[in-house]
Amino acid sequence: MEYEAVIGLEVHAQIHTRAKMYCACPVVADTGDVPPNTRVCPVCLALPGTLPVVNRRAVELGMMTGLALGCTINPVNVFARKSYFYPDLPKGYQISQYELPLAVNGALEIETEAGPQRIGITRAHLEEDTAKLYHQDDGSALVDFNRAGVPLLEIVSEPDMRTVEEVQAYATTLREVLIYLGINAGDMEKGEMRFEANVSIRPKGATTLGTRTEIKNLNSFRALAASVAYEIERQKAVLVKGETVIQQTLGWDEVAGNTYLQRSKEYAHDYRYFPEPDIPPLEITPEWIEALRAHVPELPLAKKRRLMAEYGIRPYDAALLVGDPRVADYFEAAAGIARAQGVTGQDVANWVGGELFRILNAAGTPIDACKTTPERLATLIALVQQGTVSVTAAKTALGAMCETGEAPEDVVQRLGLTQISDANALTALIEATLNAHPAQVQQYLAGKTNILGWLVGQVMQASKGKANPQDTRRLLQQALEQRNAGL
Ligand SMILES: [Zn+2]
């Protein structure tokens, strides 16, 4: 029998507001720079007699996410207590949302090999992060309450995914949407986004759902993909043996590469949800919703399609550029200017995704701190196109521009990078190169003509990258033919 997987995802995204969800303590990125337990107050430490106050900005960012995902925003929101005991939860309950969450009934469009697909969004609700536990080698644990009360948005999908590829596309696309909305920076290593996957198996074509398992605490794309793939195969093997899948909560062992039992059946009423008595129902007016809708930016997939249509760039490059909205903005600024100088969008995409990325990555510089403005990159590419500098020389120039912030013309001047297209100068370089490598010349003349490329390389090197490669190749061939005739 053929089986298919049915997969749903729950995504927890930290909302990087200035203050925490229910108190005024600052939200700090989990970089290890801030000393533990220094961004805390009586509210997030759950001291008796304190009262939570809802962070308006967190609500607004949650609403914008809901709107971006095509959800309906509930006009009345109710916060609820989700009770459970754990050392990282000082109140003994989490203030979350249950029956009337912020947003419901949306969808996220994803792209896969099979084409675009819509994955339903069941709900998105607000809650608070827990403190962070640091387990020690001696079996004890330390707790840092800086993270306690950081706003979280939980986004729950419908069980609409069937393959690991769809799960990856969904998680990646959602991450980009959250970055675009300014929810957080999408840094998985800092725990800004965490996943839980619900996986079940059923005979292909069946309409009822099989028994599902839930894989908790997946903190990387790799763990998400590997654990879902593992769980699909494990459940298939169980069914093939004629046994039944048991509803369980599982963990993922990254090192062993398998899921393991955390606890069996878990029902919603275990949490004893009830409305939070310290927070009145939150009323959301249509005017408030519309005001925020106006601030929802163009989303990554729409931007990708627009860049392809407007600048004629390949899907791969468009996907690369929209991964970070700042990169997409940089590209558009450069491509707009370059177009006026006869440079194609694809050329600009090649430079941004190629040499510029390489330089910025090597220096650890984000693109919005890049010293080369989009205008100057466009001018540099135009210089290549006009034949003023070779590609190799332009790469050298770009490196210098990113270091000093100079204009391309100044760098080319200062470093003497102007391309040698002058035939006399080139011929002199070629003659010197041929004289220096008589063995290779003999090989060429004996019919091993593919050595020409190597000889072009030698001339380019001798010119410090300033020779025009096309002219070099042509003149080199001529010079060799002359020697051939002379033999
Ligand atoms: Zn606090």
Residues whose N, C-alpha, C, O or C-beta is under 5 A from the ligand:
A	BS01	ZN	C23 A24 C25 R39 V40 C41 V43 C44
